[in-house]
Structure formats: C-alpha cells, structure tokens
C-alpha cells in the first residue's frame, strides 16, 4: 500500500483537532473551505491509517489528589525480560507512561502519586519487587513548564491575526 501523503487540508484538520479535539467538523470545514462531509471523510481516513489514534479527555492530576509527579529510571538485570516487566508495570495504575530508552536505564516511567509516602510505597513495595528490576532512580518533577501534543503545522483561524515569529 502506498504511503499516505498528508496535504495542507489534513494538516489544518490536525492543527485544529490537536488544539481542541471537540471542535465541530462544520467549524473545521468553514476554516478549511470544504464541506463537513469532506472533513468527516478525511478524519475517518486518517483514523483508518493510524495517523489519528483517538482523542482523549485531559484531567489535571492535582484535582484528583495526585500531587507528586515523578520520573523513574528502571534498570533491568536481564534486558530480554523487558516484556514481562512491561506487563507487570501495566498493572500499576500510578504508572501513566513507560518508555524503552537508551542510556543508563532501560525504561523511563512517568508516575503520579498522592504524596512522597505514596511514591516511596510504589517504588519500594511495587516497582522494585518486579522480577528483573535491578535498580531504580527517581526524579521528582517540581513543575511542568511545557505540556503539548505533537507539533502540527499551525494554521490560524480565518479572521485571526497571524502569529508573529
């Protein structure tokens, strides 16, 4: 199957949806100068091709009492046990992201906890008890300075002033 080439209209659609996944297709259509049906078809095509993998509701963790965000580097005693470690980590609700990384550690986790005691409990009694987890190194986030989706070329809405560079 030939690789799908995203055109300018697709980029505009993605740009609007990344900013607001609830933006009505008719509003996007007006901005793109096409019909609502065309937007619907293009979004469906991008979903079917795996370009758009879903939309989600974002919840501020602090509003749920999750006041500590930490990144945990995980070293494994045996790299080939990676799949089993990942399966165990999937059962820990505090783990919200897991990346296989290069460098000192094999895995980098992002976790949310209620407080430092909760963090210590998760580290000592849960993550460090997973077979093949050899060592962890924890980095506590003091502030999240930037939060955004992957960059999509930014298209201003009609009538909106252009952003200065």
ABEGO torsion letter per residue (X at the ends): XBBBBBBAAAAAAAAAAAABAABBAAAAAAAAGBBAAAAAAAAAAAAAAGABAEBBBBBBAAAAGBABBBBBBBBBABAAAAAAAAAAAAABAABABBBBBBEABABBBBBBBABAAAAAAAAAAAAAABBGBABBBBBBBABBABBBBBBBBBBBBBGBBBBBX
